[in-house]
Amino acid sequence: MTYGSKTPDPGGYTYGGYSKMIVCDRNFVLRVPENLDLAGAAPLLCAGITTYSPLKHWGVKAGQTVGIIGLGG
């Protein structure tokens, strides 16, 4: 319901993304330091953590072989 969905406000629709606000659990939020380039940080937070998290969870060590398949946009 991110794109083209009705919102509770009269006549409101979503136009994609979360440009104004998003509500989420604080355990899943982090503050990007002001001196860090957002364009450089974005890949780390999206594909980077998506890839890193399962590697960490399953205890993958240096020298092991893994396969990563990316789907989505």
Secondary structure, 3 states (H helix, E strand, C coil): CCEEEECCCCCCEEECCCCCCCCCCHHHCCCCCCCCCHHHHHHHHHHHHHHHHHHHHCCCCCCCCCCCCCCCC
